[in-house]
Amino acid sequence: MSAHLPPTPASFAAAPLPDPGSIRTLVAMPAHNEEAAIAKTVLGARRHADAVLVVDDGSTDETAAIAEALGAIVVRHETNRGYGGALQTIFSTARRLGVEELVIIDADGQHDPAEIPGLLAALREGRDVVIGSRFLDGNGKAVPAYRKVGMKVLDVATTLAGKGLSITDSQSGFRAYGPRAIEVIHPNGEGMSAGSEILVQASDNRLKIAEVPIRVRYDIEGTSSENPVSHGVSVLMSIVRVISLRRPLLFFGIPGGLFALLGIGAEIYTFSLYYRTGQFHYIIFTGGFAALILGLMLVTSGLILYSLVQIIEQGKKGAANPGGEGAGERGGSSQPAGRV
């Protein structure tokens, strides 16, 4: 008997899902025009899971038909929503199914499904999120040099955006999630920056994160339709936006302070030179004054945004605990109220 599902948006076309609780381990994969590789990936994943979920992200080929023929659960996006949009569907479907273990893998053949047990083993040791890292145990030798540089920049940016993150491969799409992670992670973006966004959410919720070594193939043609440089810049800009909102004092305050110091230094130099020689350098004075004003504006912006962030966080805490400390006193009892 199929589960009764809540209404799906117009951009979805979902077949009836299995009953909630009937699947413990689910392997899921976003797929866009992957008819050449989807069969091998689905068959490999089925050996290590109770079910396989394929999110067909607006494909125009036979990706969905092949996956369905091989017994996979297929959810279709009528239009291409991107990697982040596919992850949104994967997590929401996993919650509907009530799965305890979710493994996400690429459908294009770059990831080896035979490595799924390694991620699950680490997950079952008490971790909430397990990342398949391309840079552990010397595996990074197969990664092209230009990709390594870009990935390391994104790793640093992701670390700055999160709280206490220490990750060697923040952009890996091969990951496993436990029940707590499945419940609290809700990707919002639709682009490739969703991978970093998930790690930031994991750090916010103090999830236990671990990494295990994996190997990735780079000899497969057609694994990405985007230029790697423009793709990397796009992901970096998305992460930078997150940093600016989450750590405004760091993002605005430090550059603002440097500009202000530069401006003050230029003004001191200009007036000291004037008093010693009688010469007044209008260019240095104007540049220093502009740097000082810019620095003060950045510092002020950082302070305002920081205050707003603190107010929002306090509001979230208040919403999570609406009764507060005095709830028991107002009700005449120290016992917490039951759920309705």
C-alpha positions as a printed NumPy array, in Angstrom:
array([[  0.   ,   0.   ,   0.   ],
       [  1.472,   3.317,  -0.987],
       [  1.92 ,   6.176,   1.425],
       [ -0.414,   9.166,   1.376],
       [  1.764,  12.102,   0.379],
       [  1.176,  15.789,   0.951],
       [  0.546,  17.795,  -2.214],
       [  3.679,  18.314,  -4.285],
       [  4.581,  21.569,  -6.043],
       [  3.825,  21.973,  -9.72 ],
       [  7.5  ,  21.503, -10.53 ],
       [  7.394,  17.915,  -9.227],
       [  6.083,  14.712, -10.678],
       [  6.31 ,  12.052,  -8.001],
       [  5.277,   8.408,  -8.166],
       [  3.69 ,   6.897,  -5.033],
       [  6.334,   6.335,  -2.379],
       [  6.733,   3.237,  -0.199],
       [  5.165,   3.256,   3.24 ],
       [  6.979,   5.392,   5.83 ],
       [  9.295,   3.299,   7.967],
       [  9.66 ,   0.546,   5.395],
       [ 13.12 ,   1.776,   4.314],
       [ 16.053,   2.02 ,   6.74 ],
       [ 18.921,   2.773,   4.366],
       [ 18.289,   4.924,   1.285],
       [ 20.817,   5.775,  -1.405],
       [ 19.809,   8.883,  -3.351],
       [ 21.275,  10.622,  -6.371],
       [ 20.507,  13.808,  -8.316],
       [ 20.478,  13.073, -12.058],
       [ 20.304,  15.285, -15.127],
       [ 20.663,  13.592, -18.519],
       [ 22.667,  10.68 , -17.097],
       [ 21.267,   7.852, -19.256],
       [ 24.814,   6.633, -20.024],
       [ 25.761,   6.037, -16.383],
       [ 22.542,   5.8  , -14.375],
       [ 22.079,   2.031, -14.78 ],
       [ 25.504,   1.124, -13.395],
       [ 25.149,   3.573, -10.503],
       [ 21.663,   2.387,  -9.531],
       [ 22.613,  -1.294,  -9.703],
       [ 25.757,  -0.68 ,  -7.657],
       [ 23.864,   1.304,  -5.03 ],
       [ 21.1  ,  -1.295,  -4.656],
       [ 23.619,  -3.776,  -3.234],
       [ 24.116,  -1.602,  -0.17 ],
       [ 20.667,  -0.132,   0.534],
       [ 17.03 ,  -1.005,   1.045],
       [ 16.04 ,   1.336,  -1.773],
       [ 17.493,   3.762,  -4.319],
       [ 16.03 ,   7.208,  -4.981],
       [ 16.74 ,   9.041,  -8.238],
       [ 15.773,  12.712,  -8.5  ],
       [ 15.469,  13.321, -12.224],
       [ 16.217,  17.036, -12.472],
       [ 14.468,  17.937, -15.71 ],
       [ 16.273,  15.401, -17.904],
       [ 15.423,  15.256, -21.6  ],
       [ 16.832,  11.759, -22.141],
       [ 15.917,   8.308, -20.782],
       [ 17.417,   8.771, -17.311],
       [ 14.119,   8.41 , -15.454],
       [ 12.883,   5.481, -17.568],
       [ 16.086,   3.503, -17.029],
       [ 16.084,   4.164, -13.283],
       [ 12.435,   3.102, -12.957],
       [ 13.054,  -0.056, -14.98 ],
       [ 15.805,  -0.997, -12.523],
       [ 13.493,  -0.603,  -9.533],
       [ 14.569,   2.815,  -8.288],
       [ 12.152,   5.295,  -6.743],
       [ 12.047,   8.202,  -9.177],
       [ 10.945,  11.763,  -8.4  ],
       [ 10.9  ,  14.069, -11.4  ],
       [ 11.448,  17.798, -11.609],
       [  9.597,  19.093, -14.639],
       [ 12.278,  21.771, -15.024],
       [ 15.963,  21.759, -14.104],
       [ 16.309,  23.146, -10.581],
       [ 20.024,  22.539, -10.126],
       [ 22.004,  20.537,  -7.585],
       [ 20.611,  22.373,  -4.584],
       [ 17.039,  21.893,  -5.768],
       [ 17.658,  18.155,  -6.169],
       [ 19.081,  17.978,  -2.635],
       [ 15.978,  19.705,  -1.289],
       [ 13.844,  16.975,  -2.844],
       [ 16.144,  14.22 ,  -1.561],
       [ 16.013,  15.401,   2.055],
       [ 12.261,  16.052,   2.025],
       [ 11.63 ,  12.599,   0.504],
       [ 13.896,  10.945,   3.064],
       [ 11.899,  12.593,   5.853],
       [  8.613,  11.436,   4.307],
       [  9.931,   7.887,   4.136],
       [ 11.258,   8.003,   7.683],
       [ 14.66 ,   6.604,   6.687],
       [ 17.42 ,   6.253,   9.277],
       [ 20.388,   6.366,   6.904],
       [ 20.676,   8.498,   3.783],
       [ 23.595,   8.212,   1.374],
       [ 23.898,  10.743,  -1.46 ],
       [ 26.052,   9.848,  -4.44 ],
       [ 26.618,  11.304,  -7.909],
       [ 24.771,   9.585, -10.747],
       [ 27.432,  10.251, -13.392],
       [ 29.765,   7.385, -12.457],
       [ 32.462,   9.452, -10.759],
       [ 31.687,   7.88 ,  -7.38 ],
       [ 32.059,   4.152,  -6.785],
       [ 28.952,   2.652,  -5.086],
       [ 31.225,  -0.062,  -3.658],
       [ 32.523,   2.58 ,  -1.213],
       [ 29.058,   3.136,   0.304],
       [ 29.673,   0.572,   3.126],
       [ 32.673,   2.609,   4.29 ],
       [ 30.524,   5.699,   4.795],
       [ 27.76 ,   3.698,   6.484],
       [ 30.252,   2.037,   8.842],
       [ 31.495,   5.45 ,  10.022],
       [ 27.9  ,   6.682,  10.337],
       [ 26.983,   3.708,  12.517],
       [ 29.824,   4.561,  14.899],
       [ 27.743,   7.486,  16.155],
       [ 28.377,  10.188,  13.55 ],
       [ 25.597,  12.335,  12.113],
       [ 27.316,  13.252,   8.838],
       [ 30.053,  11.339,   7.025],
       [ 31.83 ,  12.913,   4.051],
       [ 33.681,  10.949,   1.423],
       [ 36.919,  12.922,   1.102],
       [ 39.11 ,  12.942,  -2.007],
       [ 42.083,  14.194,   0.018],
       [ 42.546,  11.598,   2.744],
       [ 45.187,   8.831,   2.588],
       [ 46.905,  10.464,  -0.369],
       [ 43.932,  10.058,  -2.714],
       [ 44.12 ,  13.668,  -3.869],
       [ 46.798,  12.842,  -6.454],
       [ 44.1  ,  12.029,  -8.999],
       [ 42.457,  15.447,  -8.628],
       [ 43.554,  17.967, -11.308],
       [ 45.736,  20.746,  -9.904],
       [ 43.383,  23.585, -10.872],
       [ 40.543,  21.788,  -9.084],
       [ 42.651,  21.352,  -5.942],
       [ 43.318,  25.089,  -5.722],
       [ 39.65 ,  25.972,  -6.164],
       [ 38.522,  23.318,  -3.699],
       [ 40.92 ,  24.515,  -1.009],
       [ 39.652,  28.09 ,  -1.394],
       [ 36.086,  26.825,  -0.992],
       [ 37.148,  24.702,   2.008],
       [ 38.529,  27.797,   3.757],
       [ 35.412,  29.825,   2.922],
       [ 33.14 ,  27.058,   4.226],
       [ 35.188,  26.826,   7.435],
       [ 34.787,  30.582,   7.983],
       [ 31.031,  30.351,   7.376],
       [ 30.515,  27.499,   9.854],
       [ 31.244,  26.969,  13.525],
       [ 34.173,  24.728,  14.364],
       [ 34.292,  23.061,  10.953],
       [ 37.48 ,  21.223,  10.007],
       [ 36.868,  19.596,   6.637],
       [ 39.336,  18.455,   3.958],
       [ 36.714,  18.175,   1.187],
       [ 33.765,  20.515,   1.699],
       [ 32.612,  20.122,  -1.922],
       [ 32.34 ,  16.333,  -1.958],
       [ 28.939,  15.129,  -3.135],
       [ 29.44 ,  11.634,  -1.682],
       [ 28.017,  11.781,   1.856],
       [ 26.013,   9.828,   4.411],
       [ 23.522,  11.285,   6.885],
       [ 22.025,   9.86 ,  10.066],
       [ 18.491,  10.455,  11.39 ],
       [ 19.339,  13.636,  13.286],
       [ 20.986,  15.174,  10.235],
       [ 18.089,  14.178,   7.976],
       [ 15.711,  15.921,  10.345],
       [ 17.536,  19.233,  10.827],
       [ 19.173,  19.825,   7.439],
       [ 17.042,  21.847,   5.032],
       [ 18.968,  23.101,   1.982],
       [ 17.651,  26.417,   0.664],
       [ 19.833,  27.279,  -2.316],
       [ 19.408,  25.639,  -5.698],
       [ 23.005,  25.923,  -6.891],
       [ 26.168,  23.933,  -6.228],
       [ 26.814,  25.881,  -3.012],
       [ 24.229,  23.654,  -1.309],
       [ 27.063,  21.324,  -0.263],
       [ 28.664,  24.065,   1.823],
       [ 25.276,  25.251,   3.07 ],
       [ 24.56 ,  21.769,   4.436],
       [ 27.853,  21.737,   6.352],
       [ 27.088,  25.161,   7.822],
       [ 23.689,  23.894,   8.979],
       [ 25.354,  20.793,  10.404],
       [ 27.762,  22.943,  12.41 ],
       [ 24.901,  25.168,  13.622],
       [ 23.107,  22.081,  14.945],
       [ 26.338,  20.67 ,  16.424],
       [ 26.159,  17.498,  14.401],
       [ 29.045,  15.056,  14.595],
       [ 30.929,  15.138,  11.286],
       [ 33.545,  12.664,  10.077],
       [ 35.383,  11.987,   6.824],
       [ 36.438,   8.743,   5.167],
       [ 38.698,   8.375,   2.113],
       [ 37.118,   7.815,  -1.306],
       [ 38.328,   7.795,  -4.894],
       [ 36.749,   9.833,  -7.674],
       [ 37.123,   9.268, -11.386],
       [ 38.033,  12.249, -13.563],
       [ 38.379,  10.297, -16.805],
       [ 34.627,  10.319, -17.515],
       [ 33.468,  12.744, -20.181],
       [ 30.421,  14.941, -19.753],
       [ 30.347,  14.871, -15.952],
       [ 29.815,  18.645, -15.766],
       [ 28.19 ,  21.093, -18.134],
       [ 29.621,  24.133, -16.324],
       [ 32.972,  25.827, -16.778],
       [ 34.992,  24.893, -13.646],
       [ 36.222,  28.475, -13.139],
       [ 32.792,  30.124, -13.385],
       [ 31.34 ,  27.304, -11.307],
       [ 33.938,  27.799,  -8.571],
       [ 33.467,  31.575,  -8.525],
       [ 29.687,  31.151,  -8.304],
       [ 29.99 ,  28.778,  -5.335],
       [ 32.532,  31.072,  -3.646],
       [ 30.257,  34.12 ,  -4.012],
       [ 27.386,  32.182,  -2.467],
       [ 29.558,  31.205,   0.494],
       [ 30.836,  34.781,   0.847],
       [ 27.225,  35.986,   1.083],
       [ 26.675,  33.491,   3.882],
       [ 29.797,  34.709,   5.71 ],
       [ 28.695,  38.356,   5.385],
       [ 25.389,  37.548,   7.086],
       [ 26.677,  35.092,   9.685],
       [ 29.911,  36.857,  10.638],
       [ 29.423,  40.536,   9.806],
       [ 32.085,  41.741,  12.237],
       [ 34.642,  39.522,  10.537],
       [ 33.459,  40.289,   7.008],
       [ 32.912,  44.039,   7.35 ],
       [ 34.708,  44.974,  10.563],
       [ 38.235,  43.793,   9.758],
       [ 38.412,  45.35 ,   6.257],
       [ 36.723,  48.468,   7.628],
       [ 39.269,  48.77 ,  10.417],
       [ 42.151,  48.387,   7.956],
       [ 40.725,  51.056,   5.65 ],
       [ 40.185,  53.383,   8.611],
       [ 43.76 ,  52.89 ,   9.828],
       [ 45.048,  53.495,   6.31 ],
       [ 43.023,  56.684,   6.086],
       [ 44.209,  57.945,   9.461],
       [ 47.805,  57.175,   8.518],
       [ 47.457,  59.082,   5.246],
       [ 45.971,  62.101,   7.032],
       [ 48.71 ,  62.135,   9.678],
       [ 51.364,  61.901,   6.969],
       [ 49.744,  64.725,   4.958],
       [ 49.555,  67.18 ,   7.882],
       [ 52.971,  66.284,   9.287],
       [ 54.486,  66.883,   5.848],
       [ 52.638,  70.203,   5.611],
       [ 53.91 ,  71.417,   8.972],
       [ 57.498,  70.408,   8.105],
       [ 57.712,  71.606,   4.507],
       [ 54.657,  73.734,   3.863],
       [ 53.589,  71.403,   1.037],
       [ 50.068,  70.029,   1.093],
       [ 49.406,  66.829,  -0.92 ],
       [ 45.777,  67.051,  -1.903],
       [ 45.794,  63.618,  -3.573],
       [ 47.076,  61.811,  -0.462],
       [ 44.717,  63.846,   1.729],
       [ 41.685,  63.059,  -0.469],
       [ 42.588,  59.368,  -0.76 ],
       [ 43.142,  59.061,   2.966],
       [ 39.877,  60.84 ,   3.75 ],
       [ 37.985,  58.526,   1.359],
       [ 39.62 ,  55.454,   2.938],
       [ 38.695,  56.71 ,   6.417],
       [ 35.043,  57.275,   5.465],
       [ 34.845,  53.879,   3.722],
       [ 36.385,  52.172,   6.742],
       [ 33.964,  53.812,   9.16 ],
       [ 31.034,  52.848,   6.934],
       [ 32.151,  49.213,   6.798],
       [ 32.662,  49.043,  10.563],
       [ 29.257,  50.623,  11.151],
       [ 27.617,  48.188,   8.728],
       [ 29.282,  45.283,  10.505],
       [ 28.053,  46.471,  13.903],
       [ 24.484,  46.999,  12.636],
       [ 24.345,  43.599,  10.927],
       [ 25.85 ,  41.923,  13.985],
       [ 23.159,  43.471,  16.172],
       [ 20.44 ,  42.323,  13.785],
       [ 21.862,  38.79 ,  13.717],
       [ 21.88 ,  38.685,  17.518],
       [ 18.266,  39.88 ,  17.644],
       [ 17.216,  37.224,  15.113],
       [ 19.048,  34.473,  17.015],
       [ 17.436,  35.543,  20.282],
       [ 14.06 ,  35.5  ,  18.52 ],
       [ 14.69 ,  31.948,  17.309],
       [ 15.645,  30.85 ,  20.823],
       [ 12.498,  32.465,  22.169],
       [ 10.369,  30.718,  19.547],
       [ 11.975,  27.384,  20.399],
       [ 11.249,  27.956,  24.125],
       [  8.122,  30.143,  24.197],
       [  7.34 ,  29.377,  27.839],
       [ 10.642,  30.673,  29.144],
       [ 11.766,  30.232,  32.705],
       [  8.538,  31.543,  34.16 ],
       [  6.207,  29.211,  32.324],
       [  5.987,  26.822,  35.241],
       [  5.3  ,  29.616,  37.739],
       [  2.494,  31.104,  35.632],
       [  0.84 ,  27.719,  35.388],
       [  1.22 ,  27.097,  39.1  ],
       [  3.348,  24.016,  38.511],
       [  6.97 ,  23.329,  37.786],
       [  6.109,  20.509,  35.41 ],
       [  6.428,  21.216,  31.653],
       [  3.23 ,  21.376,  29.645],
       [  2.464,  18.405,  27.435],
       [  2.49 ,  18.613,  23.661],
       [ -0.761,  19.214,  21.869]])
